[in-house]
Amino acid sequence: MSPRRLMRVNSRDRLHATLAYVPTVAAAMEVHRVSPFIEAASVEAWDAWFRWRNGTSLHDISIEDTWQRVATALAAAEESDVASLWASRFNEALAGWRVLPDERLLASAGTRRIGWKRGDLCASLNAAAFVFAAGTVHAHIDRNAVLECARLAVRMLDNAYRIAGLAAPRIRVGLIGMADALLLLGLDYDSEGGRSEAGAFSAALCKGCMYGSVQLARDRGPAPADPGAAIARAMRRGDDRNLLRDARRHGLRYLELTSITSQRRLALLANDVSDALDPLREDNHVHYIDAPGGERVLHSSGYALNVLRAGGRCDAVHLETSTMLPWQAQVTMRAAVQPWMDEPISYPFLLRGMPGAPQRREAARLGAMHGLGKPAWRIPDAKHPPRSPQRRGQHP
């Protein structure tokens, strides 16, 4: 089946076409130039939130059309002689599920409507998409690719601001899919090895963002504020001398970049990886997707389990889900990543039920100890997630 025929307007056709792709998951992990859906809930999320249509006129026939639309639109901010090269690089990162830009960009970039004129812009690196040889003894994360994709994400967001004709006050680059990546690597979420890998991934992301900021400062001009504090922070993090030298010479386009926030819609779009630093949810969990045609209810196993099942390796893994782990495991995971973030990690913890007063006090104490934000809480399977922004009579 051609990938362009994967998407159908009819919901039942979308579901059957998606399930037909599940056996090819292992190949999709190694060939990053293709971006097939392997999770039915993700097809529905794309169709409801990010697919470009005007009334009954459908513009994005497949997810590849969405990637191409966004990549071409963002590359329009580049010099004309290199725009096609940047469009190709952006498209490759998007199609490999490695970089997920702000959902407003996915919904409206290239649609002749600029839907991101207010608020900060964010992008997320999908940790699970950087795992090679998943489920084997050779499983590893390509950290050089993480660095390069972080640099690319900074440029994407800077381009979006240029297209909108706005100054660039704040962008955020974070991550999704960490728990899926750890499962594919054979590491427990609540383990020293798991936390070490999450920290190493975040360090590469942080360094890539610094490279992107310096490069843009050189090419487009630095932020007007004094970069001294940001450069000192980079020194404490161990950035290499050449990068620090260039930062002093050219300045920084952005003084703060790295931040982990909840990106539930982007995580679901990316074949249902875990949100940010959340642990995995249980097998066959439910998603409620608000859509113009009415609510859609789907069940999902999540990305990592689908990949391991396709490779016949699911029985050998130790599955840790949010219902099995103590809430403290999420605190220690965030603590391992916080040194690489430019602002406190404060998005809600994923819990089975609301904590009592002793747990809330303990969470506040641990959060303060590790430099995390004020603790907040979220229960999975909340029936009505945040609704889509108003789209002036349209939906993506």
Backbone torsions as a table, in degrees:
resi	resn	phi	psi	omega
1	MET	NA	129.2	177.8
2	SER	-65.6	140.0	178.0
3	PRO	-57.7	-31.1	-178.9
4	ARG	-71.3	-15.2	176.8
5	ARG	-95.1	1.7	-176.8
6	LEU	-65.5	-39.4	-175.4
7	MET	-90.0	128.7	175.4
8	ARG	-126.1	153.0	179.2
9	VAL	-67.7	-35.6	-179.2
10	ASN	-73.4	130.6	-175.2
11	SER	-61.4	-41.0	-179.2
12	ARG	-63.6	-39.5	177.6
13	ASP	-64.0	-39.5	178.4
14	ARG	-60.7	-43.5	-177.6
15	LEU	-64.1	-48.2	-177.8
16	HIS	-65.5	-39.2	179.0
17	ALA	-64.6	-38.3	179.8
18	THR	-65.9	-47.6	-178.7
19	LEU	-61.7	-29.4	178.6
20	ALA	-66.4	-19.8	-178.8
21	TYR	-88.5	-10.9	-174.6
22	VAL	-56.2	-40.8	-179.7
23	PRO	-62.8	-15.9	-177.2
24	THR	-95.4	12.4	-175.8
25	VAL	-60.4	-44.4	-176.5
26	ALA	-59.5	-41.7	177.6
27	ALA	-65.1	-38.3	-179.5
28	ALA	-63.7	-30.6	179.1
29	MET	-64.6	-32.4	-174.5
30	GLU	-94.9	-24.4	-178.4
31	VAL	-107.8	94.7	-170.3
32	HIS	-79.9	-4.5	-179.1
33	ARG	-80.0	-12.7	176.6
34	VAL	-106.4	154.2	-176.3
35	SER	-134.0	58.2	-179.8
36	PRO	-72.4	146.5	169.7
37	PHE	-74.0	141.4	174.4
38	ILE	-123.1	8.8	-177.5
39	GLU	-139.2	122.4	-176.1
40	ALA	-60.3	-37.8	-179.9
41	ALA	-62.3	-30.9	-179.6
42	SER	-72.8	-34.4	174.7
43	VAL	-60.2	-45.2	-179.6
44	GLU	-65.6	-38.0	178.0
45	ALA	-63.7	-44.4	177.2
46	TRP	-60.0	-46.9	-177.3
47	ASP	-64.2	-37.4	-175.9
48	ALA	-79.4	-35.0	-167.6
49	TRP	-114.3	-28.3	-168.6
50	PHE	-125.3	-10.0	-177.0
51	ARG	-78.5	131.4	-177.6
52	TRP	-83.7	120.7	173.6
53	ARG	-147.8	150.6	171.3
54	ASN	-119.3	103.2	-175.4
55	GLY	62.3	-120.1	179.0
56	THR	-93.9	-0.6	-179.8
57	SER	-87.3	118.0	-175.4
58	LEU	-101.0	122.4	179.8
59	HIS	-98.6	-43.1	178.0
60	ASP	-89.8	99.1	179.9
61	ILE	-74.3	-36.6	179.9
62	SER	-135.7	169.7	177.4
63	ILE	-62.7	-29.6	176.7
64	GLU	-61.8	-33.7	176.1
65	ASP	-65.9	-37.4	177.2
66	THR	-64.2	-47.7	179.1
67	TRP	-59.1	-46.2	-177.6
68	GLN	-64.3	-40.3	178.9
69	ARG	-59.2	-49.7	-177.0
70	VAL	-67.8	-45.6	-178.3
71	ALA	-61.2	-44.5	-179.5
72	THR	-65.4	-40.8	179.5
73	ALA	-63.6	-44.6	-178.3
74	LEU	-69.9	-32.6	179.2
75	ALA	-72.0	-14.2	179.1
76	ALA	-64.8	-17.0	177.2
77	ALA	-79.8	-7.8	-179.1
78	GLU	-86.1	166.5	173.1
79	GLU	-61.0	144.4	-171.3
80	SER	-59.3	-32.6	-176.2
81	ASP	-75.9	-13.2	179.3
82	VAL	-122.2	3.5	-176.5
83	ALA	-59.9	-41.2	-177.9
84	SER	-67.0	-33.8	177.3
85	LEU	-65.7	-45.1	178.3
86	TRP	-66.3	-37.0	177.3
87	ALA	-60.3	-40.5	178.6
88	SER	-65.2	-42.0	179.9
89	ARG	-66.9	-43.1	177.5
90	PHE	-61.6	-44.7	-177.3
91	ASN	-63.2	-39.8	179.8
92	GLU	-63.1	-42.1	179.5
93	ALA	-66.8	-38.4	178.6
94	LEU	-69.8	-47.7	-175.8
95	ALA	-66.6	-23.8	176.0
96	GLY	-86.1	5.4	-178.2
97	TRP	61.8	20.4	-176.4
98	ARG	-86.2	-37.2	177.5
99	VAL	-119.8	125.8	175.8
100	LEU	-116.1	106.5	-178.8
101	PRO	-76.5	171.9	179.2
102	ASP	-43.8	137.0	-175.9
103	GLU	-62.3	-25.6	176.4
104	ARG	-69.0	-32.1	174.6
105	LEU	-69.1	-44.1	178.7
106	LEU	-60.9	-35.5	-176.6
107	ALA	-78.2	-34.4	-168.7
108	SER	-127.0	-14.5	179.3
109	ALA	-61.1	130.2	179.8
110	GLY	81.1	9.1	-179.7
111	THR	-104.3	10.7	-175.7
112	ARG	69.4	17.9	176.1
113	ARG	-139.2	129.3	179.3
114	ILE	-96.0	107.5	-174.7
115	GLY	-101.8	19.9	-175.8
116	TRP	-132.5	40.3	-177.1
117	LYS	-81.2	-10.8	-179.3
118	ARG	-126.6	147.9	174.5
119	GLY	82.7	167.5	178.3
120	ASP	-73.6	153.7	175.6
121	LEU	-103.7	146.1	179.9
122	CYS	-132.8	159.8	171.6
123	ALA	-143.3	153.3	-179.3
124	SER	-128.4	134.5	169.8
125	LEU	-88.9	131.9	-178.3
126	ASN	-90.1	101.1	-174.0
127	ALA	-56.8	-35.5	-176.7
128	ALA	-64.5	-27.3	-177.4
129	ALA	-77.4	-7.1	179.2
130	PHE	-100.4	4.6	-179.8
131	VAL	-87.0	127.2	176.2
132	PHE	-110.7	150.5	-178.6
133	ALA	55.9	45.5	-175.1
134	ALA	-57.8	138.0	175.6
135	GLY	77.2	9.1	179.4
136	THR	-118.5	172.3	178.5
137	VAL	-69.1	-14.6	180.0
138	HIS	-96.3	6.3	-178.0
139	ALA	-59.3	135.1	179.6
140	HIS	-159.1	163.7	175.6
141	ILE	-104.4	133.4	177.2
142	ASP	-83.0	96.2	-174.7
143	ARG	-73.3	-26.9	173.9
144	ASN	-63.8	-38.6	176.9
145	ALA	-66.7	-36.0	176.1
146	VAL	-60.4	-47.7	179.9
147	LEU	-58.8	-47.4	-177.3
148	GLU	-66.0	-38.5	-179.8
149	CYS	-71.2	-32.6	174.8
150	ALA	-64.6	-43.1	176.8
151	ARG	-61.2	-40.3	179.5
152	LEU	-66.2	-39.3	179.8
153	ALA	-62.3	-40.5	177.7
154	VAL	-60.9	-41.9	-179.8
155	ARG	-67.2	-41.0	177.2
156	MET	-54.9	-48.0	-176.0
157	LEU	-70.7	-37.1	175.8
158	ASP	-62.6	-41.0	176.8
159	ASN	-61.2	-39.7	180.0
160	ALA	-60.7	-41.1	177.0
161	TYR	-64.9	-39.4	179.4
162	ARG	-64.8	-39.9	179.3
163	ILE	-63.9	-38.2	-179.9
164	ALA	-78.0	-7.1	179.9
165	GLY	71.2	30.6	-176.0
166	LEU	-114.3	153.9	168.0
167	ALA	-65.7	164.2	-175.3
168	ALA	-109.8	80.3	-175.1
169	PRO	-73.9	-35.4	-172.1
170	ARG	-161.0	125.7	168.0
171	ILE	-128.8	155.6	-179.9
172	ARG	-127.7	136.6	173.0
173	VAL	-124.4	121.9	-178.7
174	GLY	-133.5	-148.4	-176.4
175	LEU	-147.9	159.4	170.0
176	ILE	-135.5	167.7	171.0
177	GLY	75.0	18.3	-177.6
178	MET	-66.4	-42.9	-179.5
179	ALA	-63.1	-37.0	176.4
180	ASP	-64.2	-42.9	179.2
181	ALA	-59.8	-43.1	-178.9
182	LEU	-64.7	-40.0	178.1
183	LEU	-63.7	-42.0	179.6
184	LEU	-66.6	-26.4	177.4
185	LEU	-84.5	-8.8	-177.6
186	GLY	80.3	24.1	-179.3
187	LEU	-110.2	140.0	175.5
188	ASP	-74.3	142.7	176.5
189	TYR	-60.5	-46.9	-177.7
190	ASP	-94.3	69.5	-179.3
191	SER	-152.5	158.9	176.9
192	GLU	-62.4	-39.4	179.1
193	GLY	-63.4	-41.8	178.8
194	GLY	-64.5	-44.4	179.9
195	ARG	-67.6	-36.9	177.9
196	SER	-63.2	-42.2	179.5
197	GLU	-66.0	-40.7	177.8
198	ALA	-63.0	-40.0	177.5
199	GLY	-65.4	-40.4	-180.0
200	ALA	-66.4	-39.8	176.4
201	PHE	-61.2	-45.6	-177.8
202	SER	-66.3	-34.4	177.2
203	ALA	-63.5	-42.7	178.2
204	ALA	-65.8	-40.6	177.0
205	LEU	-60.2	-46.2	-178.4
206	CYS	-61.7	-44.9	-179.5
207	LYS	-65.5	-39.5	178.0
208	GLY	-63.3	-38.7	177.0
209	CYS	-63.8	-40.1	178.0
210	MET	-62.6	-44.8	176.4
211	TYR	-58.0	-45.3	-179.5
212	GLY	-62.0	-39.7	-179.7
213	SER	-66.9	-41.1	178.8
214	VAL	-66.9	-44.3	-179.2
215	GLN	-61.1	-42.5	179.8
216	LEU	-69.8	-35.0	175.9
217	ALA	-62.4	-40.5	178.3
218	ARG	-65.7	-42.1	-173.2
219	ASP	-86.9	-30.8	-172.0
220	ARG	-125.9	-7.0	178.8
221	GLY	108.4	144.5	-177.4
222	PRO	-84.6	168.2	170.7
223	ALA	-64.9	147.6	-177.6
224	PRO	-69.7	-22.5	-177.5
225	ALA	-74.3	157.9	179.2
226	ASP	-66.0	124.4	-178.6
227	PRO	-83.6	4.8	-172.2
228	GLY	-55.4	-46.2	-178.3
229	ALA	-65.0	-39.6	179.6
230	ALA	-67.2	-38.7	178.3
231	ILE	-68.1	-39.4	176.9
232	ALA	-63.1	-38.1	177.0
233	ARG	-63.6	-41.0	178.2
234	ALA	-64.3	-35.7	176.8
235	MET	-63.6	-43.9	179.1
236	ARG	-63.3	-30.1	179.6
237	ARG	-80.6	-8.9	175.5
238	GLY	89.3	21.9	177.5
239	ASP	-61.6	150.9	-172.8
240	ASP	-71.7	159.0	-173.2
241	ARG	-61.8	-39.5	-179.1
242	ASN	-63.4	-40.0	178.3
243	LEU	-65.2	-44.1	179.3
244	LEU	-65.2	-37.8	177.4
245	ARG	-62.4	-43.9	179.4
246	ASP	-66.8	-34.8	178.6
247	ALA	-64.9	-39.5	178.1
248	ARG	-68.9	-33.8	-177.4
249	ARG	-76.2	-44.5	-172.8
250	HIS	-102.4	-16.9	-173.1
251	GLY	84.4	-170.2	179.9
252	LEU	-126.6	137.8	175.6
253	ARG	-70.7	-37.1	178.3
254	TYR	-132.2	131.5	-178.2
255	LEU	-84.4	-25.4	176.3
256	GLU	-134.2	133.6	-175.2
257	LEU	-134.3	-45.7	-169.8
258	THR	-83.3	132.1	-178.5
259	SER	-163.1	132.7	178.5
260	ILE	-105.0	117.9	178.1
261	THR	-127.9	162.6	177.8
262	SER	-67.9	129.4	178.6
263	GLN	-133.3	63.4	-172.0
264	ARG	-63.7	-36.5	-179.4
265	ARG	-71.1	-41.7	177.1
266	LEU	-64.7	-38.7	179.0
267	ALA	-64.3	-40.4	178.3
268	LEU	-68.4	-40.4	177.4
269	LEU	-58.8	-40.1	-176.6
270	ALA	-79.1	49.1	178.3
271	ASN	62.2	31.9	174.3
272	ASP	61.5	56.6	168.9
273	VAL	-82.0	168.4	179.1
274	SER	-68.5	147.9	-179.5
275	ASP	-77.2	125.3	173.5
276	ALA	50.8	-120.3	-179.8
277	LEU	-102.5	14.9	179.5
278	ASP	-62.2	149.5	168.3
279	PRO	-70.0	168.7	178.1
280	LEU	-65.1	150.3	170.4
281	ARG	-90.3	168.3	-174.8
282	GLU	-70.0	161.1	176.4
283	ASP	-60.4	141.9	177.0
284	ASN	63.0	41.0	176.3
285	HIS	-78.7	165.3	-171.4
286	VAL	-107.4	146.6	172.7
287	HIS	-125.8	136.3	173.1
288	TYR	-110.2	116.6	-174.3
289	ILE	-112.4	113.6	177.0
290	ASP	-78.3	131.7	-176.2
291	ALA	-143.5	156.2	-178.8
292	PRO	-56.2	-30.8	-179.9
293	GLY	-86.4	2.9	-178.1
294	GLY	120.4	164.1	-177.3
295	GLU	-67.0	139.2	177.5
296	ARG	-114.4	132.5	-177.6
297	VAL	-118.1	121.0	-179.1
298	LEU	-137.0	153.6	175.7
299	HIS	-108.4	151.1	-174.6
300	SER	-145.1	150.1	172.2
301	SER	-95.2	-15.8	-177.0
302	GLY	91.1	159.8	-172.4
303	TYR	-61.6	-53.7	-172.7
304	ALA	-61.3	-43.2	179.3
305	LEU	-63.7	-39.5	177.5
306	ASN	-61.9	-42.2	179.9
307	VAL	-64.0	-46.8	-177.6
308	LEU	-67.8	-37.5	176.6
309	ARG	-65.1	-40.0	178.8
310	ALA	-63.0	-31.4	178.8
311	GLY	-91.6	4.1	179.3
312	GLY	69.4	26.8	-174.9
313	ARG	-117.1	8.2	-172.6
314	CYS	-67.3	-33.7	-176.2
315	ASP	-67.3	-19.8	-174.6
316	ALA	-90.0	-4.9	-174.5
317	VAL	-95.6	154.8	174.2
318	HIS	-100.2	106.8	-174.0
319	LEU	-88.8	119.6	174.4
320	GLU	-112.3	120.8	179.9
321	THR	-113.6	171.0	-178.2
322	SER	-62.4	-25.9	179.6
323	THR	-79.9	-15.3	-178.7
324	MET	-96.7	-26.2	-170.9
325	LEU	-92.5	146.2	171.2
326	PRO	-68.1	150.2	-177.8
327	TRP	-62.4	-24.2	179.2
328	GLN	-62.2	-24.4	179.1
329	ALA	-63.5	-33.6	177.0
330	GLN	-70.6	-34.7	177.7
331	VAL	-64.3	-48.0	-177.1
332	THR	-68.8	-31.4	174.8
333	MET	-65.0	-44.6	178.2
334	ARG	-64.6	-37.3	179.3
335	ALA	-62.5	-33.1	179.9
336	ALA	-70.2	-24.7	-175.7
337	VAL	-99.7	-26.4	-173.5
338	GLN	-53.6	-37.2	-179.6
339	PRO	-57.5	-20.6	-177.5
340	TRP	-99.0	1.1	-178.8
341	MET	-102.3	142.6	-177.6
342	ASP	-85.4	-6.6	174.0
343	GLU	-144.5	157.4	-176.3
344	PRO	-61.1	142.3	174.8
345	ILE	-79.3	115.0	-171.9
346	SER	-135.6	8.3	179.3
347	TYR	-69.5	159.8	-170.3
348	PRO	-64.0	142.1	170.9
349	PHE	-69.8	147.7	177.8
350	LEU	-93.8	113.0	-174.9
351	LEU	-128.7	160.0	177.0
352	ARG	-73.1	-31.1	-179.5
353	GLY	-156.1	164.0	-178.2
354	MET	-66.6	137.3	-176.0
355	PRO	-76.1	154.9	174.0
356	GLY	-81.0	177.7	-177.5
357	ALA	-59.0	-42.8	179.0
358	PRO	-61.6	-39.6	179.2
359	GLN	-67.2	-38.5	179.5
360	ARG	-65.0	-41.4	178.2
361	ARG	-64.9	-41.1	179.4
362	GLU	-66.2	-39.8	178.1
363	ALA	-63.4	-40.8	178.1
364	ALA	-64.2	-39.4	179.6
365	ARG	-64.8	-47.3	-179.5
366	LEU	-66.2	-38.3	178.5
367	GLY	-61.8	-44.1	177.9
368	ALA	-64.2	-36.8	-179.5
369	MET	-62.9	-37.7	-174.3
370	HIS	-101.4	7.0	178.5
371	GLY	75.0	22.1	178.7
372	LEU	-85.7	168.4	178.8
373	GLY	-77.9	176.0	177.5
374	LYS	-60.6	128.6	-174.4
375	PRO	-67.2	141.6	172.9
376	ALA	-135.6	169.0	-169.3
377	TRP	-136.5	147.9	175.9
378	ARG	-141.2	138.3	177.3
379	ILE	-100.7	130.5	-179.8
380	PRO	-65.0	161.0	178.1
381	ASP	66.7	25.1	170.2
382	ALA	-60.2	129.3	-167.9
383	LYS	-66.2	-32.5	-175.3
384	HIS	-123.1	96.1	175.7
385	PRO	-69.7	170.6	178.8
386	PRO	-53.8	138.5	-175.8
387	ARG	-80.4	161.2	178.7
388	SER	-65.3	149.7	173.4
389	PRO	-62.1	154.2	176.6
390	GLN	-60.9	137.1	-175.7
391	ARG	-121.5	26.5	175.5
392	ARG	53.5	48.8	176.9
393	GLY	84.5	-0.7	179.0
394	GLN	-117.5	163.8	168.0
395	HIS	-141.0	152.0	-172.9
396	PRO	-66.8	NA	NA
